[in-house]
Amino acid sequence: MAIILRFVDKEGFIKERFFHVMYVKDTTALTLKNEICAVLSCYNLHIENIQGQGYDGASNMRGEWNGLQALFLKDCLYAYYVHCMAHRLQLALVTASREVKDVHQFFDHLVNIINIVVGSSKCNDELQHARVEQVENMIASNEIETGRGANQIGTLQRARDTRWGSHFQSICSLIKMFDAICKVINTISEEGANYKQRGDAEGAYQVLTSFEFILILHLMKEIMGITNVLCQALQQHSQDLLNAMHLVSTTKSLIQNLRDDGWEPLLASVISFCEQHEIDIPDMNARYTKG
């Protein structure tokens, strides 16, 4: 567990801070409180001077009666608890996205594809080999630049519900390694150890190479590319309220701009990606029929 100790002057500016990592035998509220108190003692800080505390929303942290914040409030009446803003933002983003059926299904498909591709060391090794070949071909055709650190092979990142930034990493790595991922899934669908592996891989390939999946893939990349900046900023060790409010306002403006003027560039990017990877593109001028 990592803890950050911040000291604020009368004008609201952070004067200094300490970052301390501690290891605990369990994560019960009482154990965490005792360990934090021990850390404070090391810095000659007194519990009764605490003016605020912030954690994530886990029950052992925010519990009204027996949570960590409640235990500290018994000793220091002014140690008001604030749910970590970065964590709240990530939870809000996940919840909001899941309310859209197509986006909810997209993330389910995304998790399934990742699990199939990196579910075993053998599949992961095949992915790395396929990615090496992809990078070599791109270098040969001058599609990417060479140089130290310029063409890292990378890995396919797993997404976690409470870490919205991990969804962004998953999407970026999938776009970057798309050809290699398709190759691995195709191999599994033809040479899988049993009918379930082959069937799951075939279904994942059909989803992965559909226009609908590619459209939402790029849409979420654009949205999360904007919100990820705010998420990262809120997790900085040093931050003031005015700057945080400005970042929130900027993020809202960028998302609104994406809604108002972002459709044509997004669609062009999706069509270009589909053409590059030989994915069927529907006729945009065809009559719409509700399914």
Sequence and secondary structure as in RCSB ss.txt:
>XXXX:A:sequence
MAIILRFVDKEGFIKERFFHVMYVKDTTALTLKNEICAVLSCYNLHIENIQGQGYDGASNMRGEWNGLQALFLKD
CLYAYYVHCMAHRLQLALVTASREVKDVHQFFDHLVNIINIVVGSSKCNDELQHARVEQVENMIASNEIETGRGA
NQIGTLQRARDTRWGSHFQSICSLIKMFDAICKVINTISEEGANYKQRGDAEGAYQVLTSFEFILILHLMKEIMG
ITNVLCQALQQHSQDLLNAMHLVSTTKSLIQNLRDDGWEPLLASVISFCEQHEIDIPDMNARYTKG
>XXXX:A:secstr
 EEEEEEE TTS EEEEEEEE   S   HHHHHHHHHHHHHHTT  GGG  EEEE S HHHH TTTSHHHHHHHH
 TT EEEE HHHHHHHHHHHHHHTSHHHHHHHHHHHHHHHHHHSSHHHHHHHHHHHHHHHHHHHHTTSS  STTT
T        BTTBHHHHHHHHHHHHHTHHHHHHHHHHHHHH SSHHHHHHHHHHHHHHTSHHHHHHHHHHHHHHH
HHHHHHHHHTSSS  HHHHHHHHHHHHHHHHHHHHH HHHHHHHHHHHHHHTT     TTS     
